[in-house]
């Protein structure tokens, strides 16, 4: 009887799934459009009252993105005040879109990767992953891994696309 041999395992290829870096935090939105007077302008007195009375604890240990979806000019200080309120409450906050926040969280996860384990490795980054902005995640990951890896490929072991190979 023939023995089934796992050629991928024997090849020394190391597989890495982009999904590993997917953020698992709860994400919340603060849309300043809700604070605009008649949907047009931000009144400082009303806004400061909202800052004082809003339940900031509802953002505890969450990742929060702050933006204004209305077509209005919102002063910079308004975003700063909200950001200051979230300090020490939210795990992460930024001014921008949800995708901006997801990219930041993905980037943080990739930058926390211990790349020593990939020293001189032949790495395959799995292609089909459920992650926001996979091209962004892939680029950040390859930039980080190329410092130590011998080669980096994209796809599945049976069908890879070479991305990087260290010159001898």
Backbone as a chain_set.jsonl record, in Angstrom:
{"seq": "XXXXXXXXXXXXXXXXXXXXXXXXXXXXXXXXXXXXXXXXXXXXXXXXXXXXXXXXXXXXXXXXXXXXXXXXXXXXXXXXXXXXXXXXXXXXXXXXXXXXXXXXXXXXXXXXXXXXXXXXXXXXXXXXXXXXXXXXXXXXXXXXXXXXXXXXXXXXXXXXXXXXXXXX", "coords": {"N": [[0.838, -1.173, 0.0], [0.589, 2.185, -0.907], [2.044, 5.041, 0.641], [0.616, 8.1, 1.619], [2.013, 11.128, 0.866], [2.683, 14.275, 2.172], [3.511, 16.72, 0.285], [3.736, 19.455, 0.466], [4.257, 19.922, 3.167], [6.741, 18.668, 3.359], [8.236, 20.313, 1.739], [9.081, 22.52, 3.111], [7.817, 24.906, 3.028], [6.255, 27.72, 4.467], [3.081, 28.49, 5.507], [0.965, 31.316, 5.622], [-1.845, 32.989, 6.739], [-3.704, 35.723, 5.681], [-5.957, 36.405, 7.066], [-5.361, 36.042, 9.691], [-4.628, 38.481, 10.667], [-6.829, 39.982, 10.873], [-8.884, 42.383, 12.437], [-10.417, 41.912, 15.616], [-11.817, 43.393, 17.333], [-14.615, 45.201, 18.668], [-16.237, 47.555, 16.662], [-17.046, 50.961, 16.571], [-18.931, 53.843, 15.548], [-18.712, 57.364, 15.411], [-20.577, 59.831, 14.288], [-20.443, 63.044, 13.361], [-22.416, 64.442, 12.115], [-24.813, 64.237, 13.369], [-24.7, 66.14, 15.294], [-24.937, 68.561, 14.138], [-26.451, 71.718, 13.643], [-29.51, 72.063, 12.186], [-28.521, 70.396, 10.239], [-26.444, 71.697, 9.027], [-24.454, 73.365, 10.295], [-22.105, 73.512, 12.985], [-22.807, 74.295, 16.249], [-20.995, 75.783, 18.737], [-21.619, 75.988, 21.548], [-23.792, 74.195, 21.888], [-22.56, 71.872, 21.01], [-20.491, 71.514, 22.878], [-22.052, 71.024, 25.111], [-23.18, 68.579, 24.383], [-20.823, 67.057, 24.369], [-20.291, 67.045, 27.131], [-22.495, 65.622, 28.16], [-22.797, 63.233, 26.775], [-22.741, 59.644, 26.663], [-19.882, 58.405, 27.15], [-18.745, 56.107, 28.115], [-19.858, 54.027, 26.752], [-18.169, 53.367, 24.751], [-16.13, 51.88, 25.73], [-13.271, 49.889, 25.558], [-13.471, 49.555, 22.798], [-12.985, 50.015, 19.253], [-12.968, 53.058, 17.616], [-14.22, 55.114, 15.059], [-14.212, 58.438, 13.923], [-16.129, 60.762, 12.234], [-17.703, 62.913, 9.773], [-20.557, 62.578, 8.085], [-22.158, 64.298, 6.727], [-22.435, 66.882, 4.269], [-20.797, 69.209, 5.234], [-18.904, 71.846, 6.727], [-16.887, 71.096, 9.269], [-15.394, 72.246, 12.165], [-11.944, 71.782, 13.033], [-11.365, 71.594, 15.782], [-13.609, 70.352, 16.848], [-13.43, 67.633, 16.174], [-11.116, 67.064, 17.575], [-11.927, 67.459, 20.258], [-13.747, 65.332, 20.57], [-12.03, 63.155, 20.147], [-10.354, 63.503, 22.393], [-12.128, 62.926, 24.448], [-12.458, 60.216, 24.122], [-10.057, 59.171, 24.813], [-8.313, 56.925, 26.825], [-10.575, 55.46, 27.196], [-11.688, 54.203, 24.826], [-10.176, 51.534, 22.958], [-8.888, 52.178, 20.641], [-8.88, 55.0, 18.557], [-9.721, 57.067, 15.807], [-9.7, 59.761, 13.413], [-11.588, 59.609, 10.626], [-12.613, 57.239, 8.102], [-14.447, 54.104, 8.354], [-13.006, 52.144, 7.002], [-10.472, 53.281, 7.107], [-9.937, 52.991, 9.825], [-10.037, 50.174, 10.062], [-7.839, 49.491, 8.443], [-5.777, 50.609, 9.96], [-5.94, 49.049, 12.303], [-5.391, 46.512, 11.236], [-2.809, 46.959, 10.273], [-1.509, 47.474, 12.729], [-1.762, 44.924, 13.9], [-0.203, 43.394, 12.124], [2.273, 44.624, 12.478], [2.797, 43.825, 15.044], [3.526, 41.242, 14.758], [5.778, 38.612, 15.383], [8.479, 38.496, 13.607], [10.785, 36.995, 13.561], [10.384, 34.273, 13.537], [10.102, 33.692, 10.902], [12.53, 33.784, 9.727], [14.701, 33.346, 7.099], [12.825, 31.772, 5.827], [10.631, 30.177, 3.438], [7.9, 31.645, 2.45], [4.403, 31.385, 2.045], [1.717, 33.359, 1.39], [-1.541, 33.038, 2.092], [-4.091, 33.339, -0.283], [-7.003, 33.641, -0.488], [-8.765, 35.279, 1.639], [-10.845, 36.414, 4.285], [-10.82, 39.462, 4.778], [-10.769, 42.953, 5.311], [-9.804, 45.177, 2.747], [-7.665, 43.586, 1.352], [-5.463, 43.946, -0.347], [-4.083, 46.055, 0.8], [-3.394, 44.952, 3.33], [-1.82, 42.802, 2.455], [0.346, 44.13, 1.226], [1.524, 45.549, 3.389], [2.202, 43.374, 5.026], [4.01, 41.904, 3.384], [6.042, 43.825, 3.086], [6.965, 43.856, 5.676], [7.738, 41.162, 6.162], [9.742, 40.723, 4.247], [12.11, 41.527, 5.268], [13.191, 39.41, 6.607], [12.498, 36.93, 5.446], [13.289, 34.306, 3.113], [12.01, 33.883, 0.7], [8.894, 35.072, -0.656], [5.64, 34.237, -1.418], [2.455, 34.307, -3.067], [-0.791, 32.94, -2.745], [-1.834, 29.552, -3.141], [-0.187, 26.493, -2.147], [-0.135, 24.818, -4.435], [-0.322, 26.531, -6.52], [1.298, 29.233, -6.892], [2.163, 32.727, -6.791], [5.085, 34.383, -7.279], [6.361, 36.891, -5.107], [8.487, 38.068, -3.8], [11.992, 37.572, -3.62], [14.877, 36.961, -1.914], [18.033, 38.189, -2.739], [21.061, 36.437, -3.169]], "CA": [[0.0, 0.0, 0.0], [1.367, 3.422, -0.998], [1.847, 6.029, 1.697], [0.325, 9.443, 1.12], [3.058, 12.049, 1.301], [2.319, 15.686, 2.116], [4.655, 17.367, -0.357], [3.826, 20.838, 0.955], [4.941, 19.853, 4.453], [8.135, 18.298, 3.107], [8.905, 21.363, 0.973], [9.588, 23.557, 3.995], [7.057, 26.142, 2.843], [5.492, 28.166, 5.628], [1.865, 29.168, 5.064], [0.483, 32.377, 6.495], [-3.159, 33.432, 6.284], [-3.961, 37.142, 5.944], [-7.06, 36.507, 8.015], [-4.748, 36.083, 11.018], [-4.429, 39.872, 11.064], [-8.137, 40.639, 10.888], [-9.225, 42.884, 13.767], [-11.54, 41.237, 16.266], [-12.414, 44.341, 18.267], [-15.892, 45.787, 18.278], [-16.009, 48.855, 16.039], [-18.135, 51.921, 16.734], [-18.864, 55.056, 14.733], [-19.262, 58.63, 15.894], [-20.837, 60.671, 13.116], [-20.723, 64.387, 13.861], [-23.586, 65.022, 11.437], [-25.899, 64.247, 14.348], [-24.515, 67.302, 16.169], [-25.061, 69.781, 13.342], [-27.694, 72.476, 13.73], [-30.235, 71.989, 10.921], [-27.71, 69.639, 9.29], [-25.563, 72.61, 8.293], [-23.36, 74.008, 11.011], [-21.891, 73.083, 14.355], [-22.849, 75.383, 17.227], [-20.04, 75.407, 19.771], [-22.261, 75.822, 22.852], [-24.545, 72.931, 21.849], [-21.605, 70.767, 20.855], [-19.829, 71.323, 24.181], [-23.043, 70.402, 25.989], [-23.224, 67.164, 23.974], [-19.577, 66.456, 24.86], [-20.438, 66.85, 28.582], [-23.59, 64.719, 28.542], [-22.781, 61.986, 26.0], [-22.286, 58.462, 27.392], [-18.602, 57.981, 26.571], [-18.416, 54.757, 28.585], [-20.356, 53.033, 25.786], [-17.076, 53.068, 23.821], [-15.086, 51.187, 26.475], [-12.586, 48.758, 24.908], [-13.871, 49.437, 21.395], [-12.26, 50.824, 18.273], [-13.946, 54.066, 17.219], [-13.855, 56.074, 14.012], [-14.941, 59.694, 14.06], [-16.23, 61.408, 10.928], [-18.947, 63.632, 9.539], [-21.069, 62.112, 6.79], [-22.888, 65.391, 6.073], [-21.623, 67.797, 3.465], [-20.702, 70.421, 6.046], [-17.56, 72.139, 7.206], [-16.822, 70.9, 10.71], [-14.093, 72.749, 12.611], [-10.978, 70.798, 13.515], [-11.449, 71.44, 17.238], [-14.703, 69.437, 17.198], [-12.875, 66.277, 16.101], [-10.145, 66.954, 18.665], [-12.668, 67.287, 21.513], [-14.265, 63.962, 20.619], [-10.868, 62.29, 20.347], [-9.911, 63.629, 23.783], [-13.098, 62.233, 25.302], [-12.291, 58.767, 23.952], [-8.752, 58.793, 25.353], [-8.412, 56.157, 28.056], [-11.827, 54.683, 27.193], [-11.643, 53.341, 23.634], [-8.871, 50.917, 22.68], [-8.3, 52.85, 19.48], [-9.798, 55.926, 17.899], [-9.108, 57.902, 14.777], [-10.564, 60.584, 12.585], [-11.589, 59.036, 9.287], [-13.67, 56.279, 7.764], [-14.343, 52.764, 8.931], [-11.901, 51.44, 6.329], [-9.239, 53.841, 7.673], [-9.745, 52.349, 11.127], [-9.698, 48.765, 9.829], [-6.458, 49.447, 7.953], [-4.9, 50.893, 11.108], [-5.955, 47.871, 13.173], [-4.676, 45.45, 10.513], [-1.399, 47.352, 10.297], [-1.023, 47.238, 14.093], [-1.639, 43.472, 14.084], [0.954, 42.94, 11.342], [3.485, 45.145, 13.115], [3.02, 43.069, 16.281], [3.957, 39.89, 14.391], [7.177, 38.284, 15.648], [8.961, 38.038, 12.3], [11.958, 36.118, 13.717], [9.981, 32.906, 13.213], [10.132, 33.552, 9.444], [13.91, 33.98, 9.3], [15.138, 32.473, 6.0], [11.725, 30.88, 5.444], [9.921, 30.331, 2.17], [6.557, 31.929, 2.961], [3.266, 31.531, 1.132], [0.606, 34.071, 2.012], [-2.796, 32.504, 1.557], [-4.773, 34.347, -1.076], [-8.438, 33.857, -0.257], [-8.985, 35.581, 3.049], [-11.938, 37.329, 4.597], [-10.225, 40.599, 5.463], [-10.994, 44.215, 4.602], [-8.671, 45.732, 2.006], [-6.596, 42.594, 1.339], [-4.264, 44.455, -1.017], [-3.371, 46.854, 1.804], [-2.828, 44.017, 4.297], [-0.762, 42.042, 1.782], [1.5, 45.009, 1.022], [2.152, 45.787, 4.695], [2.783, 42.107, 5.476], [5.19, 41.59, 2.571], [7.087, 44.781, 3.456], [7.511, 43.447, 6.978], [8.384, 39.844, 6.069], [10.899, 40.67, 3.347], [13.303, 41.803, 6.078], [13.744, 38.162, 7.136], [12.163, 35.735, 4.661], [14.085, 33.971, 1.929], [11.117, 34.181, -0.416], [7.493, 35.266, -0.303], [4.749, 33.94, -2.532], [1.035, 34.543, -2.844], [-1.668, 31.918, -3.308], [-1.881, 28.235, -2.519], [1.037, 25.764, -2.504], [-0.194, 24.216, -5.766], [-0.356, 27.58, -7.526], [1.748, 30.458, -6.222], [2.71, 33.855, -7.541], [6.226, 34.914, -6.521], [6.305, 38.306, -4.794], [9.797, 38.539, -3.34], [13.032, 36.573, -3.413], [16.1, 37.597, -1.459], [19.215, 37.921, -3.565], [22.169, 35.859, -2.372]], "C": [[0.892, 1.249, 0.0], [1.013, 4.365, 0.144], [1.582, 7.385, 1.057], [1.343, 10.395, 1.731], [2.559, 13.483, 1.127], [3.527, 16.455, 1.588], [4.829, 18.816, 0.1], [4.592, 20.864, 2.272], [6.43, 19.556, 4.266], [8.92, 19.409, 2.42], [9.513, 22.45, 1.852], [8.888, 24.899, 3.815], [6.284, 26.456, 4.116], [4.286, 28.944, 5.118], [1.409, 30.176, 6.11], [-0.816, 32.9, 5.906], [-3.347, 34.894, 6.653], [-5.031, 37.321, 7.019], [-6.576, 36.534, 9.463], [-4.702, 37.507, 11.559], [-5.735, 40.675, 11.093], [-8.448, 41.127, 12.3], [-10.456, 42.176, 14.33], [-12.211, 42.13, 17.301], [-13.779, 44.779, 17.751], [-15.618, 47.2, 17.774], [-17.26, 49.716, 16.168], [-17.866, 53.153, 15.881], [-19.386, 56.237, 15.543], [-19.354, 59.535, 14.677], [-21.27, 62.045, 13.614], [-21.902, 65.052, 13.157], [-24.767, 65.136, 12.399], [-25.82, 65.454, 15.284], [-24.658, 68.631, 15.419], [-26.434, 70.432, 13.536], [-28.299, 72.549, 12.338], [-29.407, 71.304, 9.823], [-26.674, 70.46, 8.557], [-24.307, 73.031, 9.034], [-23.293, 73.481, 12.446], [-21.917, 74.318, 15.261], [-21.988, 74.971, 18.42], [-20.712, 75.127, 21.117], [-23.02, 74.488, 22.915], [-23.606, 71.726, 21.782], [-20.911, 70.481, 22.178], [-20.796, 70.694, 25.198], [-23.171, 68.913, 25.665], [-21.987, 66.429, 24.483], [-19.716, 66.129, 26.356], [-21.423, 65.741, 28.922], [-23.591, 63.367, 27.817], [-22.235, 60.844, 26.855], [-21.019, 57.895, 26.744], [-18.226, 56.565, 26.982], [-18.92, 53.672, 27.627], [-19.282, 52.64, 24.765], [-15.929, 52.312, 24.491], [-14.597, 49.958, 25.721], [-13.013, 48.524, 23.461], [-12.927, 50.265, 20.533], [-13.288, 51.773, 17.653], [-13.397, 54.923, 16.084], [-14.8, 57.257, 14.09], [-14.94, 60.372, 12.696], [-17.501, 62.239, 10.877], [-19.428, 63.257, 8.142], [-21.862, 63.189, 6.055], [-21.914, 66.258, 5.278], [-21.595, 69.154, 4.173], [-19.251, 70.62, 6.458], [-17.599, 72.064, 8.73], [-15.443, 71.367, 11.166], [-13.225, 71.636, 13.205], [-11.131, 70.542, 15.006], [-12.554, 70.469, 17.654], [-14.209, 67.986, 17.19], [-11.913, 66.04, 17.266], [-10.861, 66.722, 19.996], [-13.224, 65.869, 21.656], [-13.128, 62.978, 20.867], [-10.366, 62.319, 21.777], [-10.849, 62.896, 24.737], [-12.9, 60.717, 25.254], [-10.98, 58.254, 24.552], [-8.925, 58.092, 26.7], [-9.684, 55.324, 28.167], [-11.809, 53.679, 26.044], [-10.244, 52.74, 23.503], [-8.118, 51.672, 21.595], [-9.332, 53.832, 18.963], [-9.023, 56.697, 16.852], [-10.162, 58.687, 14.038], [-10.474, 59.996, 11.182], [-12.734, 58.051, 9.127], [-13.467, 54.945, 8.48], [-13.182, 52.005, 8.298], [-10.551, 51.972, 6.807], [-8.913, 53.159, 9.001], [-9.347, 50.886, 10.957], [-8.262, 48.617, 9.338], [-5.468, 49.68, 9.09], [-4.811, 49.679, 12.018], [-5.204, 46.702, 12.539], [-3.18, 45.729, 10.553], [-0.789, 47.113, 11.679], [-0.813, 45.75, 14.337], [-0.428, 42.919, 13.337], [2.251, 43.398, 11.999], [3.788, 44.471, 14.439], [3.48, 41.634, 16.019], [5.441, 39.712, 14.703], [7.751, 37.683, 14.365], [10.178, 37.129, 12.393], [11.63, 34.682, 13.314], [9.994, 32.637, 11.701], [11.526, 33.778, 8.873], [14.297, 32.908, 8.278], [14.064, 31.482, 5.539], [11.239, 31.188, 4.032], [8.446, 30.428, 2.536], [5.546, 32.016, 1.821], [2.166, 32.228, 1.915], [-0.666, 33.626, 1.315], [-3.605, 33.623, 0.907], [-6.208, 34.636, -0.712], [-8.69, 34.037, 1.224], [-10.13, 36.566, 3.197], [-11.372, 38.463, 5.452], [-10.495, 41.844, 4.626], [-9.698, 44.646, 3.931], [-7.476, 44.767, 1.952], [-5.321, 43.085, 0.653], [-3.426, 45.317, -0.074], [-2.653, 45.924, 2.784], [-1.658, 43.247, 3.688], [0.497, 42.888, 1.634], [2.248, 45.245, 2.332], [2.86, 44.521, 5.181], [4.045, 41.765, 4.696], [6.338, 42.543, 2.911], [7.753, 44.374, 4.771], [8.293, 42.137, 6.87], [9.65, 39.838, 5.231], [12.209, 41.006, 4.065], [13.977, 40.513, 6.517], [13.548, 36.946, 6.23], [13.108, 35.556, 3.477], [13.286, 34.267, 0.666], [9.693, 34.314, 0.105], [6.67, 35.059, -1.562], [3.31, 34.184, -2.103], [0.25, 33.401, -3.453], [-1.723, 30.672, -2.462], [-0.637, 27.469, -2.954], [1.037, 25.173, -3.913], [-0.111, 25.268, -6.878], [0.012, 28.916, -6.876], [2.244, 31.496, -7.221], [3.874, 34.405, -6.726], [6.093, 36.429, -6.325], [7.679, 38.875, -4.463], [10.737, 37.356, -3.216], [14.303, 37.322, -3.064], [17.261, 37.202, -2.375], [20.338, 37.414, -2.669], [23.348, 36.757, -2.315]], "O": [[1.824, 1.359, 0.797], [-0.141, 4.474, 0.556], [2.232, 7.769, 0.085], [1.51, 10.457, 2.949], [2.071, 13.853, 0.059], [4.442, 16.795, 2.338], [5.944, 19.337, 0.115], [5.462, 21.71, 2.479], [7.273, 20.138, 4.947], [10.147, 19.442, 2.51], [10.363, 23.216, 1.397], [9.312, 25.907, 4.38], [5.729, 25.563, 4.758], [4.432, 29.928, 4.392], [1.46, 29.921, 7.314], [-0.885, 33.218, 4.719], [-3.171, 35.268, 7.813], [-4.999, 38.284, 7.786], [-7.291, 36.991, 10.355], [-4.733, 37.715, 12.772], [-5.732, 41.887, 11.31], [-8.294, 40.374, 13.261], [-11.407, 41.882, 13.606], [-13.07, 41.678, 18.057], [-14.053, 44.73, 16.552], [-14.858, 47.949, 18.387], [-18.376, 49.264, 15.912], [-16.722, 53.458, 15.542], [-20.375, 56.122, 16.267], [-18.342, 59.949, 14.111], [-22.334, 62.19, 14.215], [-22.338, 66.126, 13.571], [-25.613, 66.019, 12.258], [-26.783, 65.75, 15.992], [-24.513, 69.7, 16.012], [-27.453, 69.743, 13.583], [-27.662, 73.047, 11.41], [-29.57, 71.592, 8.638], [-26.085, 69.996, 7.581], [-23.219, 73.052, 8.459], [-24.296, 73.065, 13.025], [-21.15, 75.261, 15.066], [-22.226, 73.932, 19.037], [-20.401, 74.125, 21.76], [-22.897, 73.746, 23.889], [-23.841, 70.701, 22.422], [-20.759, 69.32, 22.557], [-20.375, 69.912, 26.051], [-23.26, 68.083, 26.57], [-22.091, 65.305, 24.973], [-19.304, 65.056, 26.796], [-21.205, 64.996, 29.877], [-24.317, 62.456, 28.215], [-21.354, 61.063, 27.686], [-21.091, 57.009, 25.892], [-17.473, 55.894, 26.278], [-18.461, 52.531, 27.684], [-19.467, 51.691, 24.002], [-14.873, 52.123, 23.886], [-15.381, 49.107, 25.302], [-12.922, 47.402, 22.962], [-12.174, 51.102, 21.031], [-14.354, 51.339, 17.216], [-12.261, 55.396, 16.138], [-16.006, 57.111, 14.292], [-13.89, 60.538, 12.076], [-18.279, 62.26, 11.831], [-18.784, 63.58, 7.144], [-22.202, 63.015, 4.886], [-20.727, 66.342, 5.593], [-22.268, 70.103, 3.771], [-18.474, 69.667, 6.524], [-18.26, 72.866, 9.39], [-14.431, 70.933, 10.616], [-13.727, 70.682, 13.798], [-11.038, 69.398, 15.45], [-12.45, 69.83, 18.701], [-14.531, 67.209, 18.089], [-11.896, 64.965, 17.866], [-10.438, 65.872, 20.78], [-13.174, 65.282, 22.737], [-13.247, 62.076, 21.697], [-9.992, 61.282, 22.325], [-10.403, 62.312, 25.725], [-13.149, 60.023, 26.24], [-10.816, 57.053, 24.769], [-9.596, 58.602, 27.597], [-9.852, 54.568, 29.123], [-11.901, 52.47, 26.256], [-9.253, 53.36, 23.889], [-6.893, 51.789, 21.622], [-10.525, 53.529, 18.934], [-7.825, 56.945, 16.995], [-11.343, 58.34, 14.029], [-9.383, 59.901, 10.619], [-13.686, 58.035, 9.907], [-12.442, 54.71, 9.121], [-12.453, 51.297, 8.993], [-9.587, 51.212, 6.906], [-7.766, 52.799, 9.265], [-8.429, 50.409, 11.624], [-7.548, 47.714, 9.772], [-4.434, 49.015, 9.163], [-3.721, 49.315, 12.459], [-4.47, 45.987, 13.221], [-2.381, 44.835, 10.833], [0.328, 46.606, 11.784], [0.198, 45.352, 14.916], [0.291, 42.069, 13.861], [3.218, 42.639, 12.066], [4.921, 44.534, 14.917], [3.786, 40.898, 16.957], [6.263, 40.551, 14.337], [7.537, 36.507, 14.072], [10.57, 36.541, 11.386], [12.491, 33.961, 12.81], [9.907, 31.486, 11.273], [11.682, 33.945, 7.663], [14.226, 31.712, 8.562], [14.381, 30.463, 4.925], [11.41, 32.291, 3.513], [7.815, 29.43, 2.887], [5.796, 32.63, 0.784], [1.737, 31.753, 2.967], [-0.838, 33.814, 0.111], [-3.776, 34.702, 1.474], [-6.591, 35.804, -0.636], [-8.811, 33.066, 1.97], [-10.349, 37.431, 2.349], [-11.436, 38.428, 6.68], [-10.458, 41.801, 3.397], [-8.617, 44.489, 4.499], [-6.397, 45.092, 2.449], [-4.221, 42.683, 1.031], [-2.197, 45.306, -0.146], [-1.46, 46.082, 3.04], [-0.626, 43.064, 4.334], [1.6, 42.406, 1.892], [3.474, 45.149, 2.372], [3.981, 44.586, 5.685], [5.049, 41.374, 5.291], [7.486, 42.111, 3.012], [8.961, 44.535, 4.943], [9.387, 42.019, 7.423], [10.545, 39.03, 5.477], [13.291, 40.789, 3.521], [15.181, 40.495, 6.773], [14.364, 36.025, 6.255], [13.644, 36.517, 2.925], [13.804, 34.822, -0.303], [9.331, 33.76, 1.142], [6.956, 35.62, -2.619], [3.005, 34.257, -0.913], [0.572, 32.936, -4.546], [-1.667, 30.725, -1.233], [-0.081, 27.754, -4.015], [2.097, 25.04, -4.524], [0.14, 24.936, -8.037], [-0.854, 29.635, -6.377], [2.677, 31.179, -8.328], [3.675, 34.848, -5.595], [5.756, 37.157, -7.26], [7.993, 40.016, -4.803], [10.345, 36.278, -2.77], [14.753, 38.196, -3.804], [17.432, 36.035, -2.728], [20.535, 37.903, -1.557], [24.352, 36.419, -1.689]]}, "num_chains": 1, "name": "protein.A"}
